[in-house]
Structures are given as structure tokens and as C-alpha cells.
């Protein structure tokens, strides 16, 4: 089994803010804060295997309700990564574990 990859970052995200992270070369993801909870996902659309964001740290739709794929507009629920609209409806984003440790977040994934 592959070794888990980890990334530590400051616990300074504002509500509904996303931040892109890199666990290893070519393995990017993002962290989002919603209702004082943190969620992390691999930055990869399940439909085309491409990155979701259109600009750095821009993962949410215009209303900041859903994670949106910039290529085809698929919408994902931010608390569990399930696709609710678009060509990959029923699929989901790959979640990563987030742990709060004092003033930092520890993101862990096995790729």
C-alpha cells in the first residue's frame, strides 16, 4: 500500500474560502471551510480527470454554494463532494482527511 501524503497549512481560512494545496508533484487538491468545518478534495474532476478550478483558489460557483468544475459546470456538494449536476452526476470528488491541530490543518491522502 502506498505511503500517505501529508500537507500542513495554517488554519486561517475564512468562511467559504478555498485554498489550493500540493501534496506531491502533480497531486493537487484544495481545502474549503464551510460552517467552521474543513473539507479537502483532490483537484480532479471525476468526468474528465482535469483540474476543477479556472483560477488559483477559485473552486466555488458564483453563489458560493457548490464546488464547480470550470470546464463543464458540474456542481459538487462541498461537504461530501457528490456531483449533483452535470455530466458526472452521481460521481464524487476524492476526499482527503483533514485534522485540526491547534493553529494548523493537517491534510492526508493516499494516492
N, C-alpha and C positions, 0 to 999 in steps of 0.2 A: 504494500500500500504506500502511495506517495506521502512524503512528509508534508504536514500542514504548512501553509504560508501565512505569515502574520504581518500586520502593519499597525503601528501605534500612531495615534494622532491626538491633537488637543481636543478636549471636549468643549469646543467653543462654537458649535453650530447654532445658528438662530433657528427659531421655529420655521419650518418649511424651506430650510436651506439644504442644498445638496453640495457634496464635495467629492470630486473625483480622486481616487487613490490608485496607486500601482503596487501590487503585491510582488510582482516579478516582471521581468521584461516581457511585454506583450500581454500581461494579465492585469487588466484594469477593472476597476469597479467603482462604486460610489456609495456614500453614506448619506442618509436623509434623516432629518429629525422631524417627527410628527407627534404632536401631543406629548412632548417631552420623552418620547421613546425614539430609539435609534434603530434603523434598519440598514442593512448593507446588501448589495447585489453585485453580481458580475456585470460589467458593462457590455452586454452581449444580447442582442435581440434573438429570441428563440426561432423566429421565422427565417431570417437571412444570415444570422451569425455575425452581424455587423454591430458597431458601437451605436448606442441609443442616442447620445447627445449630439446636438448640432453646433454647440459652442461649449467651451470649458465650463463645467459645473452646471450646465443647463439641461435638466432631465425632466422637469415638470411641464405640464400643459399650461396654457395661458391662465387658467383659473387656479392653478396650483392645487388641483385635486388629485391628479393622476400622474404617474410616470408615463412619458410619451416617447415613442420611437420617432426620431426626426425623419426617417426615411419614408415610412408608410403610415404614420399616425396611429399605430396600435397603442392602446391605453392599458396600463397595468395598475392594479391597486397597490398603493405604497406600503401597506402593512403586511402583505403576503406575496406580492409580485405576480398575482394571477392576471392574465390577459383577459379583459372583459370586452374589448372591441378591436377589430382589425383582422388581418389575415392569420394571425396566430391565436385567435380566441380559443380559450381552453388550455393553452400552454401557460408556462410561468417562467419568470426570471429565476436565475440560480441564486439562492440566498447564501449569504455569508454570515457567520456568527459575529455578534457584536457584544463585547463586555465593557461595562463602565468600571474604570479603576481610578478612583479619586478624580483628578482633573484630566484624565485621558480616556480614550476609547481604544480597545484592542480588537482589531478585525482579524478573523481567522477563516481560512478556506483551504480545502484540499482539492487540488486541481488534477 
